[in-house]
Amino acid sequence: MGKLEERQLRAVLEALTDAEVVSVLDFAQYLRDRRPTAPKPSTEIVEIPRPEDESVIAAIRRLTQTYPMLDRGTVFNEASSLMTRHVVQGESREDTIDRLEALFQSRYTSLQAKSASEGPDT
């Protein structure tokens, strides 16, 4: 990261509330942790119950584990947009997590439909 980016980041962080800074930090840690390191993911959904009082970042992590077959890069753009709505526009945590769950389920359904149309040989 260059000096210009560091200054811009500092300026943004200084304009945020303490809670928003914590959310930005959680999000940055999520970005760091989402780097692929595991072998090809399973095609099975891993049922992980939604905990009470779950944070948005924790929900993204849970859903990433629940749907290991989804390409994280593909889902990430929309998930980051929902995270932005939560942090910047003040959408509630519960509504954001509901939208994230719908997003991941939709991507999974699309992947299943694509796999079914391609057949078992592809």
C-alpha positions in Angstrom: 0.0 0.0 0.0 1.4 3.4 -1.0 1.5 6.5 1.1 -1.5 8.0 -0.7 -3.7 4.9 0.1 -2.5 5.0 3.7 -3.5 8.7 4.0 -6.9 8.0 2.4 -7.5 5.1 4.7 -6.6 7.1 7.7 -8.9 9.9 6.6 -11.8 7.5 6.2 -11.2 5.8 9.5 -11.0 9.1 11.3 -14.4 10.0 9.9 -16.1 6.8 11.2 -17.6 6.0 14.6 -15.9 3.5 16.8 -18.5 0.8 15.9 -17.9 1.5 12.2 -14.1 1.2 12.6 -14.6 -2.2 14.3 -16.8 -3.2 11.3 -14.1 -2.1 8.9 -11.5 -4.0 10.8 -13.7 -7.1 10.8 -14.2 -6.7 7.1 -10.5 -6.3 6.4 -9.8 -9.5 8.4 -12.5 -11.3 6.4 -10.8 -10.2 3.2 -7.4 -11.5 4.5 -9.0 -14.8 5.7 -10.9 -15.5 2.5 -7.8 -16.2 0.4 -8.0 -19.7 -1.0 -5.8 -22.2 0.8 -7.8 -25.4 0.9 -8.2 -28.0 -1.8 -11.3 -28.1 -4.0 -14.3 -27.5 -1.8 -17.1 -30.0 -1.2 -20.3 -29.8 -3.3 -22.4 -30.5 -0.2 -24.0 -27.8 2.0 -22.6 -27.8 5.5 -25.5 -27.0 7.8 -24.3 -24.4 10.4 -27.1 -22.9 12.5 -27.4 -19.1 12.6 -26.3 -18.0 16.1 -28.2 -15.5 18.0 -26.6 -12.0 17.9 -24.4 -12.9 15.0 -22.4 -10.1 13.4 -22.5 -9.5 9.6 -18.9 -10.5 9.3 -19.5 -13.7 11.2 -22.5 -14.4 9.0 -20.3 -14.1 5.9 -17.8 -16.5 7.4 -20.6 -18.9 8.4 -22.2 -18.8 4.9 -18.8 -19.2 3.2 -18.4 -22.4 5.3 -22.0 -23.5 4.7 -21.6 -23.2 0.9 -17.9 -24.2 0.3 -18.7 -25.0 -3.3 -19.4 -21.4 -4.3 -16.7 -19.3 -5.8 -15.9 -16.7 -3.2 -14.9 -14.1 -5.7 -18.2 -14.3 -7.4 -20.2 -14.0 -4.2 -17.9 -11.5 -2.7 -18.9 -8.5 -4.8 -22.5 -8.8 -3.8 -21.7 -9.6 -0.2 -19.4 -6.6 0.0 -22.2 -4.4 -1.4 -24.5 -5.7 1.4 -21.8 -5.1 4.0 -21.5 -1.5 2.7 -25.3 -1.0 3.1 -25.0 -2.2 6.6 -22.1 -0.1 7.7 -22.6 3.1 5.6 -26.4 3.3 5.2 -27.3 1.8 8.5 -29.3 -1.3 7.4 -29.9 -3.5 10.4 -27.7 -6.4 11.1 -30.6 -8.8 10.9 -31.8 -7.5 7.5 -28.3 -7.6 6.2 -27.8 -11.2 7.3 -31.2 -12.2 5.9 -30.1 -10.7 2.5 -26.7 -12.5 2.7 -28.4 -15.8 3.4 -30.7 -15.2 0.4 -27.7 -14.3 -1.8 -25.7 -17.5 -0.9 -28.8 -19.7 -1.3 -29.5 -18.1 -4.7 -25.9 -18.6 -5.9 -26.1 -22.2 -4.7 -29.4 -22.8 -6.6 -27.9 -21.3 -9.7 -24.8 -23.5 -9.4 -27.0 -26.6 -9.0 -29.1 -25.6 -12.1 -25.9 -25.0 -14.1 -24.5 -28.4 -13.0 -27.7 -30.2 -13.9 -27.9 -28.6 -17.3 -24.2 -29.5 -18.1 -24.7 -33.1 -17.0 -22.4 -35.4 -15.0 -19.6 -35.6 -17.6 -18.5 -31.9 -17.3 
